[in-house]
Amino acid sequence: MADNNQSQNGQLQIELRPEIAQGEYANFAIITHSSSDFVLDFARIMPGVPKAQVRSRVILAPEHAKRLLQALQENILNYERQFGKIEIPNQAPRTIAPFGSGRGEA
């Protein structure tokens, strides 16, 4: 008997509900961590609005955070091969703060 999350050939099936499929635009991220979790908060900063609102939070085990990093690196390399180098103008230095301080590395 096959598991509900896997098809007969062993591949994971993923459901994408319509309300999730439209996504959330984020142009700012705050990353914090403890010994057991990485917390990624995605926010949107808009001109003229003094407060950024967190639109989504993802909590990952350290192993999954590292897998995400590797997947992002691979996808960025593929993107740059196809479309050219991604330039980051006026990149500010990153800040690092302890878990729970409300500030993190972005």
Backbone atoms as SQL, in Angstrom:
CREATE TABLE atoms (id INTEGER PRIMARY KEY, chain TEXT, resi INTEGER, resn TEXT, atom TEXT, x REAL, y REAL, z REAL);
INSERT INTO atoms VALUES
  (1, 'A', 1, 'MET', 'N', 0.841, -1.187, 0.000),
  (2, 'A', 1, 'MET', 'CA', 0.000, 0.000, 0.000),
  (3, 'A', 1, 'MET', 'C', 0.883, 1.247, 0.000),
  (4, 'A', 2, 'ALA', 'N', 0.600, 2.204, -0.856),
  (5, 'A', 2, 'ALA', 'CA', 1.408, 3.420, -0.988),
  (6, 'A', 2, 'ALA', 'C', 1.031, 4.429, 0.081),
  (7, 'A', 3, 'ASP', 'N', 2.031, 5.168, 0.541),
  (8, 'A', 3, 'ASP', 'CA', 1.815, 6.250, 1.482),
  (9, 'A', 3, 'ASP', 'C', 1.009, 7.352, 0.795),
  (10, 'A', 4, 'ASN', 'N', 0.163, 8.066, 1.548),
  (11, 'A', 4, 'ASN', 'CA', -0.668, 9.122, 0.972),
  (12, 'A', 4, 'ASN', 'C', 0.148, 10.240, 0.351),
  (13, 'A', 5, 'ASN', 'N', 1.374, 10.480, 0.852),
  (14, 'A', 5, 'ASN', 'CA', 2.195, 11.566, 0.350),
  (15, 'A', 5, 'ASN', 'C', 3.088, 11.163, -0.813),
  (16, 'A', 6, 'GLN', 'N', 3.097, 9.901, -1.178),
  (17, 'A', 6, 'GLN', 'CA', 3.974, 9.457, -2.253),
  (18, 'A', 6, 'GLN', 'C', 3.178, 8.702, -3.303),
  (19, 'A', 7, 'SER', 'N', 3.579, 8.897, -4.567),
  (20, 'A', 7, 'SER', 'CA', 2.928, 8.185, -5.655),
  (21, 'A', 7, 'SER', 'C', 3.483, 6.768, -5.726),
  (22, 'A', 8, 'GLN', 'N', 2.952, 5.968, -6.617),
  (23, 'A', 8, 'GLN', 'CA', 3.387, 4.587, -6.766),
  (24, 'A', 8, 'GLN', 'C', 4.862, 4.462, -7.118),
  (25, 'A', 9, 'ASN', 'N', 5.439, 5.440, -7.818),
  (26, 'A', 9, 'ASN', 'CA', 6.847, 5.369, -8.219),
  (27, 'A', 9, 'ASN', 'C', 7.785, 5.978, -7.175),
  (28, 'A', 10, 'GLY', 'N', 7.269, 6.316, -5.984),
  (29, 'A', 10, 'GLY', 'CA', 8.111, 6.784, -4.905),
  (30, 'A', 10, 'GLY', 'C', 8.377, 8.271, -4.877),
  (31, 'A', 11, 'GLN', 'N', 7.811, 9.029, -5.811),
  (32, 'A', 11, 'GLN', 'CA', 8.024, 10.473, -5.819),
  (33, 'A', 11, 'GLN', 'C', 7.023, 11.162, -4.906),
  (34, 'A', 12, 'LEU', 'N', 7.499, 12.177, -4.199),
  (35, 'A', 12, 'LEU', 'CA', 6.655, 12.948, -3.306),
  (36, 'A', 12, 'LEU', 'C', 5.689, 13.795, -4.125),
  (37, 'A', 13, 'GLN', 'N', 4.422, 13.755, -3.756),
  (38, 'A', 13, 'GLN', 'CA', 3.417, 14.608, -4.392),
  (39, 'A', 13, 'GLN', 'C', 3.216, 15.824, -3.511),
  (40, 'A', 14, 'ILE', 'N', 3.156, 16.988, -4.114),
  (41, 'A', 14, 'ILE', 'CA', 3.009, 18.238, -3.373),
  (42, 'A', 14, 'ILE', 'C', 1.735, 18.926, -3.814),
  (43, 'A', 15, 'GLU', 'N', 0.924, 19.327, -2.850),
  (44, 'A', 15, 'GLU', 'CA', -0.307, 20.056, -3.136),
  (45, 'A', 15, 'GLU', 'C', -0.046, 21.546, -2.945),
  (46, 'A', 16, 'LEU', 'N', -0.438, 22.354, -3.919),
  (47, 'A', 16, 'LEU', 'CA', -0.309, 23.800, -3.848),
  (48, 'A', 16, 'LEU', 'C', -1.699, 24.410, -3.945),
  (49, 'A', 17, 'ARG', 'N', -2.230, 24.819, -2.787),
  (50, 'A', 17, 'ARG', 'CA', -3.573, 25.401, -2.748),
  (51, 'A', 17, 'ARG', 'C', -3.570, 26.762, -3.436),
  (52, 'A', 18, 'PRO', 'N', -4.673, 27.142, -4.091),
  (53, 'A', 18, 'PRO', 'CA', -4.732, 28.408, -4.828),
  (54, 'A', 18, 'PRO', 'C', -4.385, 29.631, -3.980),
  (55, 'A', 19, 'GLU', 'N', -4.813, 29.670, -2.720),
  (56, 'A', 19, 'GLU', 'CA', -4.531, 30.841, -1.884),
  (57, 'A', 19, 'GLU', 'C', -3.055, 30.945, -1.522),
  (58, 'A', 20, 'ILE', 'N', -2.324, 29.850, -1.597),
  (59, 'A', 20, 'ILE', 'CA', -0.882, 29.856, -1.357),
  (60, 'A', 20, 'ILE', 'C', -0.134, 30.087, -2.670),
  (61, 'A', 21, 'ALA', 'N', -0.674, 29.601, -3.781),
  (62, 'A', 21, 'ALA', 'CA', -0.009, 29.682, -5.086),
  (63, 'A', 21, 'ALA', 'C', 0.264, 31.109, -5.528),
  (64, 'A', 22, 'GLN', 'N', -0.571, 32.065, -5.110),
  (65, 'A', 22, 'GLN', 'CA', -0.335, 33.449, -5.521),
  (66, 'A', 22, 'GLN', 'C', 0.867, 34.048, -4.822),
  (67, 'A', 23, 'GLY', 'N', 1.301, 33.470, -3.710),
  (68, 'A', 23, 'GLY', 'CA', 2.518, 33.888, -3.042),
  (69, 'A', 23, 'GLY', 'C', 2.403, 35.205, -2.302),
  (70, 'A', 24, 'GLU', 'N', 3.481, 35.581, -1.659),
  (71, 'A', 24, 'GLU', 'CA', 3.608, 36.856, -0.946),
  (72, 'A', 24, 'GLU', 'C', 4.880, 37.517, -1.438),
  (73, 'A', 25, 'TYR', 'N', 4.812, 38.779, -1.813),
  (74, 'A', 25, 'TYR', 'CA', 6.002, 39.518, -2.220),
  (75, 'A', 25, 'TYR', 'C', 6.749, 39.954, -0.970),
  (76, 'A', 26, 'ALA', 'N', 8.053, 39.705, -0.929),
  (77, 'A', 26, 'ALA', 'CA', 8.897, 40.150, 0.175),
  (78, 'A', 26, 'ALA', 'C', 10.168, 40.742, -0.407),
  (79, 'A', 27, 'ASN', 'N', 10.591, 41.886, 0.141),
  (80, 'A', 27, 'ASN', 'CA', 11.842, 42.495, -0.292),
  (81, 'A', 27, 'ASN', 'C', 12.788, 42.717, 0.887),
  (82, 'A', 28, 'PHE', 'N', 12.512, 42.001, 1.983),
  (83, 'A', 28, 'PHE', 'CA', 13.320, 42.100, 3.189),
  (84, 'A', 28, 'PHE', 'C', 13.186, 40.797, 3.967),
  (85, 'A', 29, 'ALA', 'N', 14.284, 40.312, 4.515),
  (86, 'A', 29, 'ALA', 'CA', 14.242, 39.083, 5.301),
  (87, 'A', 29, 'ALA', 'C', 15.068, 39.254, 6.568),
  (88, 'A', 30, 'ILE', 'N', 14.584, 38.667, 7.631),
  (89, 'A', 30, 'ILE', 'CA', 15.305, 38.633, 8.899),
  (90, 'A', 30, 'ILE', 'C', 15.490, 37.160, 9.248),
  (91, 'A', 31, 'ILE', 'N', 16.728, 36.787, 9.520),
  (92, 'A', 31, 'ILE', 'CA', 17.031, 35.393, 9.840),
  (93, 'A', 31, 'ILE', 'C', 17.617, 35.336, 11.239),
  (94, 'A', 32, 'THR', 'N', 16.988, 34.559, 12.103),
  (95, 'A', 32, 'THR', 'CA', 17.488, 34.359, 13.457),
  (96, 'A', 32, 'THR', 'C', 17.585, 32.857, 13.702),
  (97, 'A', 33, 'HIS', 'N', 18.291, 32.482, 14.750),
  (98, 'A', 33, 'HIS', 'CA', 18.417, 31.066, 15.034),
  (99, 'A', 33, 'HIS', 'C', 18.651, 30.809, 16.515),
  (100, 'A', 34, 'SER', 'N', 18.305, 29.600, 16.913),
  (101, 'A', 34, 'SER', 'CA', 18.631, 29.078, 18.231),
  (102, 'A', 34, 'SER', 'C', 19.452, 27.814, 17.984),
  (103, 'A', 35, 'SER', 'N', 19.710, 27.056, 19.018),
  (104, 'A', 35, 'SER', 'CA', 20.470, 25.816, 18.823),
  (105, 'A', 35, 'SER', 'C', 19.677, 24.772, 18.047),
  (106, 'A', 36, 'SER', 'N', 18.361, 24.921, 17.983),
  (107, 'A', 36, 'SER', 'CA', 17.547, 23.886, 17.338),
  (108, 'A', 36, 'SER', 'C', 16.748, 24.350, 16.128),
  (109, 'A', 37, 'ASP', 'N', 16.664, 25.658, 15.881),
  (110, 'A', 37, 'ASP', 'CA', 15.820, 26.160, 14.791),
  (111, 'A', 37, 'ASP', 'C', 16.431, 27.371, 14.107),
  (112, 'A', 38, 'PHE', 'N', 16.113, 27.523, 12.824),
  (113, 'A', 38, 'PHE', 'CA', 16.345, 28.756, 12.082),
  (114, 'A', 38, 'PHE', 'C', 14.962, 29.341, 11.802),
  (115, 'A', 39, 'VAL', 'N', 14.819, 30.646, 12.011),
  (116, 'A', 39, 'VAL', 'CA', 13.549, 31.320, 11.764),
  (117, 'A', 39, 'VAL', 'C', 13.787, 32.354, 10.668),
  (118, 'A', 40, 'LEU', 'N', 13.039, 32.223, 9.577),
  (119, 'A', 40, 'LEU', 'CA', 13.129, 33.148, 8.452),
  (120, 'A', 40, 'LEU', 'C', 11.841, 33.958, 8.400),
  (121, 'A', 41, 'ASP', 'N', 11.950, 35.252, 8.654),
  (122, 'A', 41, 'ASP', 'CA', 10.807, 36.151, 8.546),
  (123, 'A', 41, 'ASP', 'C', 10.955, 36.945, 7.258),
  (124, 'A', 42, 'PHE', 'N', 9.925, 36.912, 6.424),
  (125, 'A', 42, 'PHE', 'CA', 9.916, 37.627, 5.161),
  (126, 'A', 42, 'PHE', 'C', 8.954, 38.805, 5.289),
  (127, 'A', 43, 'ALA', 'N', 9.463, 39.996, 4.976),
  (128, 'A', 43, 'ALA', 'CA', 8.677, 41.211, 5.144),
  (129, 'A', 43, 'ALA', 'C', 8.670, 42.027, 3.856),
  (130, 'A', 44, 'ARG', 'N', 7.811, 43.018, 3.859),
  (131, 'A', 44, 'ARG', 'CA', 7.683, 43.918, 2.720),
  (132, 'A', 44, 'ARG', 'C', 7.899, 45.341, 3.215),
  (133, 'A', 45, 'ILE', 'N', 8.885, 46.009, 2.621),
  (134, 'A', 45, 'ILE', 'CA', 9.138, 47.419, 2.925),
  (135, 'A', 45, 'ILE', 'C', 8.585, 48.229, 1.765),
  (136, 'A', 46, 'MET', 'N', 7.733, 49.188, 2.089),
  (137, 'A', 46, 'MET', 'CA', 7.123, 50.015, 1.052),
  (138, 'A', 46, 'MET', 'C', 7.516, 51.473, 1.263),
  (139, 'A', 47, 'PRO', 'N', 7.753, 52.220, 0.182),
  (140, 'A', 47, 'PRO', 'CA', 8.098, 53.638, 0.311),
  (141, 'A', 47, 'PRO', 'C', 7.003, 54.404, 1.051),
  (142, 'A', 48, 'GLY', 'N', 7.419, 55.263, 1.960),
  (143, 'A', 48, 'GLY', 'CA', 6.467, 56.084, 2.691),
  (144, 'A', 48, 'GLY', 'C', 5.769, 55.387, 3.843),
  (145, 'A', 49, 'VAL', 'N', 6.037, 54.112, 4.035),
  (146, 'A', 49, 'VAL', 'CA', 5.432, 53.365, 5.143),
  (147, 'A', 49, 'VAL', 'C', 6.533, 53.113, 6.166),
  (148, 'A', 50, 'PRO', 'N', 6.380, 53.642, 7.385),
  (149, 'A', 50, 'PRO', 'CA', 7.479, 53.584, 8.353),
  (150, 'A', 50, 'PRO', 'C', 7.730, 52.208, 8.971),
  (151, 'A', 51, 'LYS', 'N', 6.815, 51.279, 8.783),
  (152, 'A', 51, 'LYS', 'CA', 6.940, 49.991, 9.447),
  (153, 'A', 51, 'LYS', 'C', 6.849, 48.857, 8.431),
  (154, 'A', 52, 'ALA', 'N', 7.839, 47.959, 8.461),
  (155, 'A', 52, 'ALA', 'CA', 7.791, 46.775, 7.590),
  (156, 'A', 52, 'ALA', 'C', 6.923, 45.716, 8.268),
  (157, 'A', 53, 'GLN', 'N', 6.064, 45.085, 7.498),
  (158, 'A', 53, 'GLN', 'CA', 5.173, 44.073, 8.045),
  (159, 'A', 53, 'GLN', 'C', 5.646, 42.687, 7.614),
  (160, 'A', 54, 'VAL', 'N', 5.845, 41.798, 8.605),
  (161, 'A', 54, 'VAL', 'CA', 6.218, 40.421, 8.286),
  (162, 'A', 54, 'VAL', 'C', 5.028, 39.765, 7.611),
  (163, 'A', 55, 'ARG', 'N', 5.273, 39.206, 6.429),
  (164, 'A', 55, 'ARG', 'CA', 4.207, 38.581, 5.642),
  (165, 'A', 55, 'ARG', 'C', 4.202, 37.066, 5.768),
  (166, 'A', 56, 'SER', 'N', 5.376, 36.508, 6.125),
  (167, 'A', 56, 'SER', 'CA', 5.472, 35.052, 6.216),
  (168, 'A', 56, 'SER', 'C', 6.629, 34.682, 7.129),
  (169, 'A', 57, 'ARG', 'N', 6.473, 33.607, 7.878),
  (170, 'A', 57, 'ARG', 'CA', 7.533, 33.089, 8.745),
  (171, 'A', 57, 'ARG', 'C', 7.708, 31.613, 8.434),
  (172, 'A', 58, 'VAL', 'N', 8.962, 31.210, 8.235),
  (173, 'A', 58, 'VAL', 'CA', 9.294, 29.804, 8.000),
  (174, 'A', 58, 'VAL', 'C', 10.287, 29.387, 9.071),
  (175, 'A', 59, 'ILE', 'N', 10.013, 28.279, 9.745),
  (176, 'A', 59, 'ILE', 'CA', 10.878, 27.758, 10.791),
  (177, 'A', 59, 'ILE', 'C', 11.458, 26.443, 10.304),
  (178, 'A', 60, 'LEU', 'N', 12.795, 26.342, 10.356),
  (179, 'A', 60, 'LEU', 'CA', 13.489, 25.183, 9.811),
  (180, 'A', 60, 'LEU', 'C', 14.447, 24.578, 10.841),
  (181, 'A', 61, 'ALA', 'N', 14.607, 23.277, 10.774),
  (182, 'A', 61, 'ALA', 'CA', 15.678, 22.618, 11.521),
  (183, 'A', 61, 'ALA', 'C', 16.998, 23.026, 10.869),
  (184, 'A', 62, 'PRO', 'N', 18.104, 23.046, 11.617),
  (185, 'A', 62, 'PRO', 'CA', 19.390, 23.450, 11.035),
  (186, 'A', 62, 'PRO', 'C', 19.763, 22.677, 9.765),
  (187, 'A', 63, 'GLU', 'N', 19.489, 21.378, 9.739),
  (188, 'A', 63, 'GLU', 'CA', 19.811, 20.576, 8.557),
  (189, 'A', 63, 'GLU', 'C', 19.018, 21.039, 7.345),
  (190, 'A', 64, 'HIS', 'N', 17.755, 21.389, 7.553),
  (191, 'A', 64, 'HIS', 'CA', 16.927, 21.856, 6.440),
  (192, 'A', 64, 'HIS', 'C', 17.341, 23.262, 6.001),
  (193, 'A', 65, 'ALA', 'N', 17.780, 24.093, 6.942),
  (194, 'A', 65, 'ALA', 'CA', 18.280, 25.424, 6.580),
  (195, 'A', 65, 'ALA', 'C', 19.501, 25.298, 5.678),
  (196, 'A', 66, 'LYS', 'N', 20.381, 24.353, 5.990),
  (197, 'A', 66, 'LYS', 'CA', 21.567, 24.162, 5.164),
  (198, 'A', 66, 'LYS', 'C', 21.188, 23.618, 3.787),
  (199, 'A', 67, 'ARG', 'N', 20.208, 22.729, 3.731),
  (200, 'A', 67, 'ARG', 'CA', 19.720, 22.237, 2.426),
  (201, 'A', 67, 'ARG', 'C', 19.107, 23.367, 1.616),
  (202, 'A', 68, 'LEU', 'N', 18.381, 24.264, 2.278),
  (203, 'A', 68, 'LEU', 'CA', 17.805, 25.419, 1.594),
  (204, 'A', 68, 'LEU', 'C', 18.900, 26.306, 1.037),
  (205, 'A', 69, 'LEU', 'N', 19.949, 26.555, 1.824),
  (206, 'A', 69, 'LEU', 'CA', 21.086, 27.347, 1.358),
  (207, 'A', 69, 'LEU', 'C', 21.702, 26.730, 0.107),
  (208, 'A', 70, 'GLN', 'N', 21.920, 25.429, 0.129),
  (209, 'A', 70, 'GLN', 'CA', 22.508, 24.742, -1.021),
  (210, 'A', 70, 'GLN', 'C', 21.601, 24.829, -2.246),
  (211, 'A', 71, 'ALA', 'N', 20.295, 24.668, -2.039),
  (212, 'A', 71, 'ALA', 'CA', 19.348, 24.748, -3.154),
  (213, 'A', 71, 'ALA', 'C', 19.303, 26.163, -3.727),
  (214, 'A', 72, 'LEU', 'N', 19.342, 27.182, -2.859),
  (215, 'A', 72, 'LEU', 'CA', 19.366, 28.565, -3.345),
  (216, 'A', 72, 'LEU', 'C', 20.635, 28.855, -4.127),
  (217, 'A', 73, 'GLN', 'N', 21.787, 28.382, -3.620),
  (218, 'A', 73, 'GLN', 'CA', 23.048, 28.592, -4.335),
  (219, 'A', 73, 'GLN', 'C', 22.996, 27.965, -5.719),
  (220, 'A', 74, 'GLU', 'N', 22.498, 26.751, -5.798),
  (221, 'A', 74, 'GLU', 'CA', 22.408, 26.058, -7.090),
  (222, 'A', 74, 'GLU', 'C', 21.475, 26.804, -8.044),
  (223, 'A', 75, 'ASN', 'N', 20.338, 27.253, -7.532),
  (224, 'A', 75, 'ASN', 'CA', 19.374, 27.955, -8.379),
  (225, 'A', 75, 'ASN', 'C', 19.876, 29.321, -8.809),
  (226, 'A', 76, 'ILE', 'N', 20.607, 30.019, -7.952),
  (227, 'A', 76, 'ILE', 'CA', 21.177, 31.312, -8.339),
  (228, 'A', 76, 'ILE', 'C', 22.223, 31.122, -9.430),
  (229, 'A', 77, 'LEU', 'N', 23.063, 30.108, -9.296),
  (230, 'A', 77, 'LEU', 'CA', 24.036, 29.818, -10.350),
  (231, 'A', 77, 'LEU', 'C', 23.341, 29.524, -11.678),
  (232, 'A', 78, 'ASN', 'N', 22.289, 28.717, -11.642),
  (233, 'A', 78, 'ASN', 'CA', 21.532, 28.406, -12.861),
  (234, 'A', 78, 'ASN', 'C', 20.894, 29.662, -13.443),
  (235, 'A', 79, 'TYR', 'N', 20.315, 30.503, -12.592),
  (236, 'A', 79, 'TYR', 'CA', 19.702, 31.753, -13.038),
  (237, 'A', 79, 'TYR', 'C', 20.744, 32.642, -13.719),
  (238, 'A', 80, 'GLU', 'N', 21.915, 32.803, -13.070),
  (239, 'A', 80, 'GLU', 'CA', 22.941, 33.687, -13.625),
  (240, 'A', 80, 'GLU', 'C', 23.516, 33.144, -14.927),
  (241, 'A', 81, 'ARG', 'N', 23.582, 31.844, -15.076),
  (242, 'A', 81, 'ARG', 'CA', 24.011, 31.266, -16.368),
  (243, 'A', 81, 'ARG', 'C', 23.027, 31.624, -17.468),
  (244, 'A', 82, 'GLN', 'N', 21.750, 31.632, -17.133),
  (245, 'A', 82, 'GLN', 'CA', 20.719, 31.888, -18.129),
  (246, 'A', 82, 'GLN', 'C', 20.477, 33.380, -18.377),
  (247, 'A', 83, 'PHE', 'N', 20.477, 34.193, -17.314),
  (248, 'A', 83, 'PHE', 'CA', 20.060, 35.591, -17.442),
  (249, 'A', 83, 'PHE', 'C', 21.155, 36.608, -17.150),
  (250, 'A', 84, 'GLY', 'N', 22.291, 36.186, -16.657),
  (251, 'A', 84, 'GLY', 'CA', 23.367, 37.115, -16.323),
  (252, 'A', 84, 'GLY', 'C', 23.488, 37.323, -14.821),
  (253, 'A', 85, 'LYS', 'N', 24.606, 37.918, -14.441),
  (254, 'A', 85, 'LYS', 'CA', 24.935, 38.108, -13.032),
  (255, 'A', 85, 'LYS', 'C', 23.912, 39.000, -12.342),
  (256, 'A', 86, 'ILE', 'N', 23.545, 38.627, -11.144),
  (257, 'A', 86, 'ILE', 'CA', 22.656, 39.429, -10.309),
  (258, 'A', 86, 'ILE', 'C', 23.526, 40.437, -9.567),
  (259, 'A', 87, 'GLU', 'N', 23.280, 41.713, -9.796),
  (260, 'A', 87, 'GLU', 'CA', 24.032, 42.777, -9.122),
  (261, 'A', 87, 'GLU', 'C', 23.238, 43.260, -7.922),
  (262, 'A', 88, 'ILE', 'N', 23.927, 43.512, -6.823),
  (263, 'A', 88, 'ILE', 'CA', 23.297, 44.042, -5.623),
  (264, 'A', 88, 'ILE', 'C', 23.890, 45.434, -5.383),
  (265, 'A', 89, 'PRO', 'N', 23.169, 46.497, -5.798),
  (266, 'A', 89, 'PRO', 'CA', 23.690, 47.856, -5.640),
  (267, 'A', 89, 'PRO', 'C', 23.659, 48.301, -4.182),
  (268, 'A', 90, 'ASN', 'N', 24.690, 49.038, -3.788),
  (269, 'A', 90, 'ASN', 'CA', 24.740, 49.649, -2.455),
  (270, 'A', 90, 'ASN', 'C', 24.424, 48.665, -1.337),
  (271, 'A', 91, 'GLN', 'N', 25.022, 47.491, -1.381),
  (272, 'A', 91, 'GLN', 'CA', 24.743, 46.492, -0.359),
  (273, 'A', 91, 'GLN', 'C', 25.318, 46.945, 0.981),
  (274, 'A', 92, 'ALA', 'N', 24.442, 47.050, 1.970),
  (275, 'A', 92, 'ALA', 'CA', 24.853, 47.451, 3.319),
  (276, 'A', 92, 'ALA', 'C', 25.454, 46.248, 4.045),
  (277, 'A', 93, 'PRO', 'N', 26.318, 46.495, 5.016),
  (278, 'A', 93, 'PRO', 'CA', 26.865, 45.374, 5.790),
  (279, 'A', 93, 'PRO', 'C', 25.754, 44.615, 6.505),
  (280, 'A', 94, 'ARG', 'N', 25.944, 43.306, 6.628),
  (281, 'A', 94, 'ARG', 'CA', 24.955, 42.478, 7.316),
  (282, 'A', 94, 'ARG', 'C', 25.124, 42.616, 8.819),
  (283, 'A', 95, 'THR', 'N', 24.012, 42.523, 9.537),
  (284, 'A', 95, 'THR', 'CA', 24.069, 42.563, 10.985),
  (285, 'A', 95, 'THR', 'C', 23.680, 41.199, 11.532),
  (286, 'A', 96, 'ILE', 'N', 24.284, 40.837, 12.637),
  (287, 'A', 96, 'ILE', 'CA', 23.994, 39.554, 13.261),
  (288, 'A', 96, 'ILE', 'C', 23.609, 39.825, 14.710),
  (289, 'A', 97, 'ALA', 'N', 22.474, 39.278, 15.116),
  (290, 'A', 97, 'ALA', 'CA', 22.020, 39.454, 16.493),
  (291, 'A', 97, 'ALA', 'C', 21.565, 38.105, 17.038),
  (292, 'A', 98, 'PRO', 'N', 21.577, 37.924, 18.339),
  (293, 'A', 98, 'PRO', 'CA', 21.161, 36.646, 18.924),
  (294, 'A', 98, 'PRO', 'C', 19.685, 36.377, 18.728),
  (295, 'A', 99, 'PHE', 'N', 19.310, 35.110, 18.806),
  (296, 'A', 99, 'PHE', 'CA', 17.928, 34.674, 18.665),
  (297, 'A', 99, 'PHE', 'C', 17.044, 35.393, 19.691),
  (298, 'A', 100, 'GLY', 'N', 15.895, 35.861, 19.240),
  (299, 'A', 100, 'GLY', 'CA', 14.945, 36.481, 20.146),
  (300, 'A', 100, 'GLY', 'C', 15.146, 37.975, 20.330),
  (301, 'A', 101, 'SER', 'N', 16.163, 38.544, 19.709),
  (302, 'A', 101, 'SER', 'CA', 16.403, 39.975, 19.893),
  (303, 'A', 101, 'SER', 'C', 15.560, 40.829, 18.948),
  (304, 'A', 102, 'GLY', 'N', 14.907, 40.185, 17.961),
  (305, 'A', 102, 'GLY', 'CA', 14.112, 40.923, 16.997),
  (306, 'A', 102, 'GLY', 'C', 14.929, 41.430, 15.828),
  (307, 'A', 103, 'ARG', 'N', 16.242, 41.222, 15.865),
  (308, 'A', 103, 'ARG', 'CA', 17.100, 41.610, 14.754),
  (309, 'A', 103, 'ARG', 'C', 17.890, 40.391, 14.321),
  (310, 'A', 104, 'GLY', 'N', 18.265, 40.348, 13.083),
  (311, 'A', 104, 'GLY', 'CA', 19.019, 39.204, 12.619),
  (312, 'A', 104, 'GLY', 'C', 19.777, 39.512, 11.369),
  (313, 'A', 105, 'GLU', 'N', 20.253, 38.479, 10.736),
  (314, 'A', 105, 'GLU', 'CA', 21.019, 38.625, 9.507),
  (315, 'A', 105, 'GLU', 'C', 20.064, 38.586, 8.349),
  (316, 'A', 106, 'ALA', 'N', 20.216, 39.529, 7.444),
  (317, 'A', 106, 'ALA', 'CA', 19.350, 39.566, 6.269),
  (318, 'A', 106, 'ALA', 'C', 20.180, 39.589, 5.026);
